[in-house]
Amino acid sequence: MPIRIKEIEAKHVLSESKLPDADYVVNPYTGCEFGCAYCYASFMGRFVNEAIDDWGNYVYVKKNAVSVFEKDLARMGPRERTKSIFFSSVTDPYQGVEAKYKLTRGILEVLARNNYPGEVGILTKSSMITRDIDVLHKIAKPDLGMTVTTTDDNLSRFLEVRASATSARLQTLKKLTDEGFRTFAFVGPLLPHFRYEPELLDGLFGSIVGSGVKEVYVEHMNLNNYIRKRLLDYLKRTRPKVSAIYEEAATDEHRKELDKIVGELLKKHGLKLRLMEVIRHNEWMKKG
Ligand code: SF4
């Protein structure tokens, strides 16, 4: 099914963050064509009259995002300007439409031009981030990450439908690290089968270390009702045999088992765990 692209005007693209490790977030798009089966941002459809089940099939492009961001930035006082900005909390800043619209790039150029002193974090599942290495080198404190949930390209294609294959993401991390950027990997959601096949998580952490990355976020699968429904409907339609193990992923017992495995493997690979523990989404979101 072709992705529906719609251009819209936004009032703001910079907003206060509810994420634990960011002060502000920037979302140049509403919707995400990568369409990950486990995406928690599918609730965003309600702001543009789209059904949760249609997540991945549409992108609303905030075509004035760069000029709006420039105004948002101008309104920030000197204290706010030291705070961290994160791309993106409910979309991927380097999904396919970014090749044409260059909104993420445009906003990064504004930050570079204004010598923004705070940290600028980016998390993506796309190798397109390397297009902007030139401008990223002009940012004072970039912190660049890729989500990697598996080393298996077939599995990443199945769960993270239109994102770059996981092997390409690991190569991208290597390139960014070799360029001298501070980098991280986001291992989230922790896929439930790692509990029974820890050697696969061992392999994933090994590949992350191989890409030169030294720090990771790790997050348990978020199975809020609307996510659970979309994910399980997809699994039951396509891989009915694995749906039970995904249902189990929300239990405390499952998470504690995985916590133990993660702890041992982090130590084995010498990886630093950001936020000091495996993220449980609902508990980590800032109140507000
Ligand atoms: S890349 Fe991120 S925002 Fe996009 S569908 Fe996947 S999880 Fe959601």
Residues whose N, C-alpha, C, O or C-beta is under 5 A from the ligand:
A	BS01	SF4	C32 F34 G35 C36 C39 A41 V90 T91 D92 K125
